[in-house]
Amino acid sequence: MPAPTVIEANGAEIPALGLGTWGLRGEDCAAAVRTALKAGYRHLDTASMYGNEEAVGAGLRASGVAREEVFVTTKVWYEDLAPADLRRSAEASLRRLGLSRVDLLLIHWPNARIPLRDTIPALCEAKRAGLARHIGVANFTVSLLDEAVVLADEPIVANQCEYHPYLDQRRVLAACPGHGVAFVSYCPLGRAHVLGEPTIKAVAESHGRTPAQILLRWHLQQPGVGAIPKSGNPQRIRENFAVWDFTLSADEMARISGLRRPDGRMVAPSWSPRWDGAA
């Protein structure tokens, strides 16, 4: 089964595999961006909270890759979701990135204290004002995604969520296609905890691939799913992108999916929404 290199979602064309930059700073971050773009990545993921938008922008400019060829995602922090704050956050992100607009502007996390009926119209207005080509959400449950789509008068194109074999995300994965929304996996390698699983190692050995490559291929073979692995290691950045020339069998896909477990979630800050239960 071939994996698409681009996910089409409500008018957006989102490169299915991107570079996550959480935790990267300064020249290390800029160097990772340059390495990734040279290796063939065309999707860069950052956020105002990461404190590295300047470095991401610098790496993009130094890469020699034309701006229009690169899909840049950034995010508005959950404390900045009141309409005026959202607009200021988006404008500040553009200044730090050195861009006139981003390709995708996301709500980083929902905030129970700031109603979506206020936030979603402001997000749509940011798109109409030319700050972003597309808009979306992150860490949204099925009910929150449903609510956001109803409130939006511009297309929601993506929901970025934690996803790896340990975490059962079948409910939200099933909800996204009905709204034409792409599912973008962060922590796609399960913070490296999944790499040592005997199942992953066995599949990797049978294909002559790294465990990380197997996990990323597992993501990309799921319909409408992309992934944004983070690495500052040049060799791993290149390896993580070299996943287009092999295919996992249906049995291998099922064996990897079968690793899901009740305690699989790794990212659960105090402001998390009430997560969807297991499917």
FENHU-V614067 format. One line per field, one symbol per residue. ss: DSSP state (h for helix, s for strand, l for the rest). psi: psi as a letter, one per 20 degrees, with the letter a starting at -180 (. if undefined). burial: b if it has 9 or more other ideal C-beta (glycine too) atoms within 8 Angstrom, else e. Layout:
BEGIN
ss: ???
psi: ???
burial: ???
END
This chain:
BEGIN
ss: lllllssssllsssslslsslllllhhhhhhhhhhhhhhlllsssllhhhllhhhhhhhhhhhlllhhhlsssssslhhhllhhhhhhhhhhhhhhhllllssssssllllllllhhhhhhhhhhhhhlllssssssslllhhhhhhhhhhllllssssssslllllllhhhhhhhhhlllssssslllhhhhhhhlhhhhhhhhhhlllhhhhhhhhhhllllsssllslllhhhhhhhhllllllllhhhhhhhhllllllllllllllllllllll
psi: oqpqipppoliqoophproqjpiqqchggghggggghhiiqkpppaqhhhkjhghggghghihippgiipopprqpqhikiqghhggggghhggghhkqhqrhppqogqqohioqhiggghhghhhghijhqhrqarqkprghhggggghipjqppiqopqpprhhpokhghhhhghhjkpqopprlijlkihihjphgghggghhikrqhghgghhgghippjprqmqpqjogghggghimjikrpqrhggghhghiiqqhkipiomrhjqroqqrq.
burial: eebeeebebbebebbbbbbbbeebeeebbbbbbbbbbebebbbbbbbbebebbbbbbbbbeebebeeeebbbbbbbbbebbbbebbbbbbbbbbebbebebbbbbbbbbbbeebebebbbbbbbbbbeeebbebbbbbbbbbebbbbbbebbebbbbbbbbbbbbbbebebbbbbbbebebbbbbbbbbbeeebbebebbbebbeebebebbbbbbbbbbbeebbbbbbbbbeeebbbbbbebeeeebeeebbebbbebbeeebebeeeeebbeeeeee
END
